[in-house]
Amino acid sequence: MGKLERCPFCGKWSILAAQPLSILRAAEAAELDGEGEEMTSKESEEERLRKKLDESRFLEL
């Protein structure tokens, strides 16, 4: 089973599938590790947000 979620930026929809807690914890840890790398880069806030939006999982339906 999944849940529909709408992107607040572009309005596109995606289907989110339920994941086990262990996978969610691993993803959370990976994201926290990645934040340190992003802070050291010289990208502007706008470039960083644009890159995240391009890599997002939302699909146009």
Secondary structure, DSSP 8 states (H G I E B T S, - for coil): -EEEEE-TTT--EEEEE---HHHHHHHHHHHHHHHHHHHHS---HHHHHHHHHHT---B--
